[in-house]
């Protein structure tokens, strides 16, 4: 499968996708936009090497954060889950961060 070619209008299309998103049951995402373009999320992320696309990506990430916060504040989404989703933004999506999990087993008689 040939790698998709970057196009100059992608930053504008990305920004327009996020600003015009109106599905009340879900939030805009980079994964959904990648499917609109017919590329993988990995390919879409690789376009960030283009300065304008990276600027649009960062702005859209802020739009996504606002959208999720609004969903939580209006009780259309679980606040704890939104907090979890937003905590993943700290590593900027590079998936290099770990996840700490502690499990305590209590033996009951």
Residue pairs with C-beta under 8 A, 6 or more apart in sequence:
3 43
4 37
4 38
4 39
4 43
6 47
6 50
6 53
10 37
10 47
10 50
10 53
10 56
11 50
11 52
11 53
11 55
11 56
12 56
13 37
14 33
14 53
14 56
14 57
14 60
15 56
15 59
15 60
17 28
17 33
17 36
17 60
18 28
18 33
18 59
18 60
18 63
18 64
19 63
21 27
21 28
21 67
24 76
27 64
27 67
27 68
27 71
28 60
28 63
28 64
28 67
29 64
30 41
30 44
30 45
30 57
30 60
30 93
31 41
33 44
34 40
34 41
34 43
34 44
37 44
45 93
47 53
48 54
48 57
61 89
65 86
65 89
68 77
68 82
68 85
68 86
69 82
69 86
71 77
71 82
72 78
72 79
72 82
72 83
90 97
91 97
